[in-house]
């Protein structure tokens, strides 16, 4: 699959997610770290996404995870900033 096909595939997937969220009356919130806001950028590149995308957090540093998403410092120290446990806490903080 070349770059253009990948982009079209991602746009199609994001559009499907948006359609599903609209049908459910729900919104999307992202809490990103290693992706550096890439998911939010992809979502907001879709026309009309403002009707189902609420906000995005890009928390690359450990401090930003703690400050913006209330990730406990001990979670990061014990499990690491790039761990399932930290990601779960990021989700809870975003919600």
FENFENRA-V33355 format. One line per field, one symbol per residue. ss: DSSP state (H for helix, E for strand, - for the rest). phi: phi as a letter, one per 40 degrees, with the letter a starting at -180 (. if undefined). psi: psi as a letter, one per 20 degrees, with the letter a starting at -180 (. if undefined). A space follows every 10 residues. Layout:
ss->???
phi->???
psi->???
//
This chain:
ss->--HHHHHHHH HHHHHHHHHH HHHH---EEE EE-----HHH HHHH----HH H-EEEEEE-- -HHHHHHHH- --HHHHHHH- ---HHHHHHH HHHH-
phi->.cdccccccc cccccccdcc ccccgbbbbb bbbccfgccc ccccccdgcc cbbcabbbbc ccccccccbf ccdcccccbg cbbccccccc ccccc
psi->prggggghgg gggggggggg gghikrrppq oqehikjggg gggiippiii iiogrppong qhghggghjk pphhgggghq hmrggggghg gghh.
//
